[in-house]
Amino acid sequence: MEELDNVFDVVASYFSVMSEPTRLKIMHAICQEERSVNSIVEELGATQTNVSRHLGLMYRAGVVAKRKEGNQVFYRIADPALIEICRTVCIQIAGRLDDHQPLRKGLVKLLPPRRKQVA
């Protein structure tokens, strides 16, 4: 089992990044498209300092990627696998929350976009 210790340490570290509700909200805000810090702050209703601190930690962990355009910084998901993991967990939890329809409706945003069918 010792040969897997490093793997387990990295996985635990990876998941610890997502163990904070504000970071999950940030993931939810950018799961479908790249967004500016100001846009994320506005959606979360949090302070810019708080959002920037979380984004910095997520960036250092490799969860998000960023680009700068003029004075603005834009963030996007760097690891699509993490989005799939979050979607799976959120869908499972939402499925158990039938009596909490508003919450469930908010989680639907995490679903992957529907593909157009070719006729």
C-alpha positions as CSV (number, residue, x, y, z in Angstrom):
1,M,0.0,0.0,0.0
2,E,3.0,2.3,0.5
3,E,3.5,2.6,-3.2
4,L,0.1,4.4,-3.4
5,D,0.8,6.8,-0.5
6,N,1.9,9.5,-2.9
7,V,-1.2,9.1,-5.1
8,F,-3.5,9.2,-2.1
9,D,-1.8,12.3,-0.8
10,V,-2.2,14.1,-4.2
11,V,-5.8,13.0,-4.5
12,A,-6.6,14.2,-0.9
13,S,-4.9,17.6,-1.7
14,Y,-6.9,17.9,-4.9
15,F,-10.2,17.3,-3.2
16,S,-9.3,19.6,-0.3
17,V,-9.2,22.5,-2.8
18,M,-12.9,21.8,-3.5
19,S,-13.9,21.3,0.1
20,E,-14.8,25.0,0.6
21,P,-18.3,26.2,-0.4
22,T,-17.0,29.4,-2.0
23,R,-14.7,27.5,-4.3
24,L,-17.6,25.3,-5.3
25,K,-19.6,28.4,-6.1
26,I,-16.7,29.7,-8.2
27,M,-16.6,26.4,-10.1
28,H,-20.4,26.7,-10.7
29,A,-19.9,30.2,-12.0
30,I,-17.3,29.3,-14.5
31,C,-18.2,25.7,-15.4
32,Q,-19.6,26.6,-18.7
33,E,-17.6,29.6,-19.8
34,E,-14.6,31.7,-19.0
35,R,-15.5,34.7,-16.8
36,S,-13.8,37.8,-15.5
37,V,-13.1,38.2,-11.8
38,N,-15.6,41.0,-11.6
39,S,-18.3,38.8,-13.2
40,I,-17.6,36.0,-10.7
41,V,-17.6,38.5,-7.8
42,E,-21.0,39.9,-9.0
43,E,-22.5,36.4,-9.3
44,L,-21.3,35.2,-5.9
45,G,-22.1,38.4,-4.1
46,A,-18.8,38.1,-2.3
47,T,-15.9,40.6,-1.9
48,Q,-13.3,40.8,-4.6
49,T,-10.6,40.1,-2.0
50,N,-12.3,36.9,-1.0
51,V,-13.0,35.7,-4.5
52,S,-9.4,36.6,-5.6
53,R,-7.9,34.7,-2.7
54,H,-9.9,31.5,-3.6
55,L,-9.1,31.9,-7.3
56,G,-5.4,32.2,-6.5
57,L,-5.5,29.0,-4.5
58,M,-7.5,27.2,-7.2
59,Y,-5.0,28.5,-9.8
60,R,-2.0,27.2,-7.9
61,A,-3.7,23.8,-7.5
62,G,-4.2,23.6,-11.2
63,V,-8.0,23.6,-11.0
64,V,-8.5,26.9,-12.9
65,A,-6.5,28.6,-15.6
66,K,-6.3,32.3,-16.2
67,R,-5.5,34.9,-18.8
68,K,-5.1,38.6,-18.6
69,E,-6.7,41.1,-21.0
70,G,-5.9,44.7,-20.2
71,N,-6.8,45.3,-16.6
72,Q,-9.1,42.2,-16.4
73,V,-8.3,38.7,-15.5
74,F,-10.4,35.9,-16.8
75,Y,-10.7,32.4,-15.3
76,R,-11.8,29.1,-16.8
77,I,-11.7,25.5,-15.7
78,A,-8.3,24.0,-16.3
79,D,-9.3,20.4,-15.5
80,P,-12.4,19.1,-17.2
81,A,-12.2,15.9,-15.2
82,L,-12.9,17.9,-12.0
83,I,-16.1,19.4,-13.6
84,E,-17.3,15.9,-14.4
85,I,-16.6,14.8,-10.8
86,C,-18.5,17.8,-9.5
87,R,-21.4,17.2,-11.9
88,T,-21.7,13.6,-10.9
89,V,-21.7,14.4,-7.2
90,C,-24.2,17.3,-7.6
91,I,-26.5,15.3,-9.8
92,Q,-26.6,12.5,-7.3
93,I,-27.3,14.9,-4.4
94,A,-29.9,16.8,-6.4
95,G,-31.6,13.6,-7.2
96,R,-32.1,13.1,-3.5
97,L,-33.5,16.6,-3.0
98,D,-36.9,16.2,-4.7
99,D,-38.5,18.4,-2.1
100,H,-36.0,21.2,-2.6
101,Q,-36.8,22.0,-6.2
102,P,-35.2,25.5,-6.3
103,L,-31.9,24.0,-5.2
104,R,-32.2,21.2,-7.8
105,K,-32.9,23.8,-10.5
106,G,-29.7,25.6,-9.6
107,L,-27.7,22.5,-9.9
108,V,-29.0,21.7,-13.4
109,K,-26.6,24.4,-14.6
110,L,-23.8,21.9,-14.0
111,L,-25.2,19.5,-16.6
112,P,-23.2,19.4,-19.8
113,P,-24.8,21.3,-22.7
114,R,-27.1,19.3,-24.9
115,R,-25.7,18.4,-28.3
116,K,-27.6,19.4,-31.4
117,Q,-28.8,16.3,-33.3
118,V,-27.9,16.2,-36.9
119,A,-30.9,15.5,-39.2
